Every structure is written in C-alpha cells, then in structure tokens.
Amino acid sequence: ACGIIFWGNSPSAKQIFKLQKRALRIMLQVNQTTNCRELFKKLHMLLLPSVYICENLIFPMSNQI
C-alpha cells in the first residue's frame, strides 16, 4: 500500500492519519469532533496504523514465493 512499510512509522504518519480522519468526516458530512472509529467500521476501512501493521505482517510472507 504505497510503500507504507517504509514511512508508516515516521513522524509524518500522524499527520497523514489526521488527514485520513478529516477526509472521512467530510465524505460522510459529520461534525469535525465526531469519533471516527465507528465511521471506519461502517465503511469497512482500516485505519492508517492498522494498514501499517497489516503490511508489515504480510510483507515477509510475500517474499517467500
């Protein structure tokens, strides 16, 4: 997922995560103080930190083939 294993743990990842939540709130037209956890679940989306963890688990296995 866009090289997230290389930048997913960087300080700028927090800013990207905030942008991800902001975009989600705008798309669903909810208040900017609305908790995003349920919104992500509703849309079956992974949060950026979850994508980072997933990619780090899958990457070593994908290189065994």
SVG drawing of the C-alpha trace seen along z (x, -y; Angstrom):
<svg xmlns="http://www.w3.org/2000/svg" viewBox="-23 -20 34 40">
<polyline fill="none" stroke="black" stroke-width="0.4" points="0.0,0.0 2.1,-2.8 5.3,-1.8 3.7,-2.2 6.2,0.2 8.8,-2.4 7.0,-5.6 4.2,-4.2 6.1,-4.6 7.5,-8.1 6.5,-11.3 4.6,-12.5 2.4,-9.4 0.4,-11.0 -0.3,-14.0 -1.5,-11.7 -3.7,-9.8 -5.3,-13.1 -5.9,-13.9 -7.4,-10.4 -9.9,-11.1 -10.7,-14.6 -11.4,-13.3 -13.7,-10.6 -15.6,-13.2 -16.0,-15.4 -17.2,-12.5 -19.8,-11.4 -20.7,-15.0 -20.4,-14.7 -19.1,-17.1 -15.4,-17.5 -15.5,-16.4 -17.2,-13.1 -15.3,-10.0 -14.1,-8.2 -13.8,-4.7 -17.4,-3.8 -17.2,-5.6 -14.3,-3.4 -16.2,-0.3 -19.3,-1.4 -17.3,-1.7 -15.2,1.4 -12.0,-0.7 -8.7,-0.1 -7.2,-3.0 -3.7,-4.0 -2.0,-2.4 -3.9,0.8 -2.8,0.7 0.8,0.3 0.6,3.3 -1.1,5.4 1.5,4.6 4.4,5.4 2.8,8.8 2.2,9.6 5.4,8.3 7.8,11.0 5.4,13.8 5.1,12.3 8.8,12.5 8.9,16.3 7.4,17.1"/>
</svg>
